[in-house]
Amino acid sequence: METKNLQRVALSTYFFLSGLCFSSWASRIPTIKGFFQLNDAQLGSILLVMPVSALVGTIASGWLVSKFDSRDPLLVSFLFFALSLIGVSYAKTTFILILLLSVFSICMRILNIAMNAQSIALQGKFRKKIVGSFHGIWSLGGVIGVLFSTVMVKNGISMATHLTIIALITVIGCLIAYKYSLTNDRSSKGNKLIFGKPDPFILYLGLIIFFAAICEGGMYDWSGIYFKEIVKEEVFTYGYLLFMTCMATSRFFLDRLLDKLGMPVMYVFSGLLISVGILSAILFPQFWTAIIGFCLVGIGVSAIFPMTYILAGKSKKYSPGMAISIVGTYSIVGMFIGPPLIGYLSHTFGLQKAFLIFMFCGLMFIPISQLFFKKSEIKSLD
């Protein structure tokens, strides 16, 4: 097999394992809520720890991608990522839980930026577009993670056993992938953060990622709660599972859709799907209507992060790794605000009304993206 194909397989493995770990954690949030007997506001406060910690990871990742090839930070962060996942499952106090979630979140931010920087570097070795497929593989890992979680929950398997199995698979997988991962991908320029007036190119992309993070992060953290408490479904992972499945499937077709429709149209289409899907789940909180609504949201959010990271990699001011790191900071702010805000609004007004936030964020993709393409010279991937 050609070197570039081996590197693509290795990077795909990292994306898959990242999705597997994250969805395994997110699908167990209702279990954690029940174990610690948290109300929605308290859960929101604990979830706030993750984006706060991820800011540390963003700062660290920006420095790491400017000093080293991305493969070394990628491996180290993955190992601690997996170990902290095991720790979360054994936490007996909220203090220990918060501490381990902080490590989990810092590592997740570092590995996400390193993976996306590698994907843009690897794209240069291929004629056909491949970046969208990596995000599809991340979502596929997420689907497998939720499927496995569903089996665990349905059979009464403990969270500790469940997450330990996932962590062991992750450690073995990333050690094998490291041998074949991309080397010599550190950019020689554009690695310094420039302070001053915000770069409009980065600002617009950052705002898109900000609203995408609220939508996607909120669905990860609260879809299980919604199905358990609003839809009254005992196997609460069903909604999350279908959301992830539709997101994964859509991402595998993303590269083709971008060729046919273009990014400006895809941003509008995505925003409308998210809004219609959420409204369906809110107005008709029965099993099938909520499932269909979550599926539409999954399809809608599928393109946002891949498209925006591709565009960030075209920055003339920053290297791809640094541009992704800066844009990624906006996603941290979205994660900082979104899931905890849902918790506080839910505690005050109820979870259904709180979910209207997702509809608002979906609609915001439309004007912001059109302003970006109007102001930017970029009209396509070419």
Secondary structure, DSSP 8 states (H G I E B T S, - for coil): --HHHHHHHHHHHHHHHHHHHHHHHHHTHHHHHHHHT--HHHHHHHHTHHHHHHHHHHHHHHHHHHHS-THHHHHHHHHHHHHHHHHHHH--SHHHHHHHHHHHHHHHHHHHHHHHHHHHHHHTT-SS--HHHHHHHHHHHHHHHHHHHHHHHHTT--HHHHHHHHHHHHHHHHHHHHTTS--S---SSS-S---SS--HHHHHHHHHHHHHHHHHHHHHHHHHHHHHHTS--SSTTHHHHHHHHHHHHHHHTHHHHHHHH-HHHHHHHHHHHHHHHHHHHHH--SHHHHHHHHHHHHHHHTTHHHHHHHHHTT-SSS-HHHHHHHHHHHHHHHHHHHHHHHHHHHHHH-HHHHTHHHHHHHHHHHHHHHHHHHHSS--S--
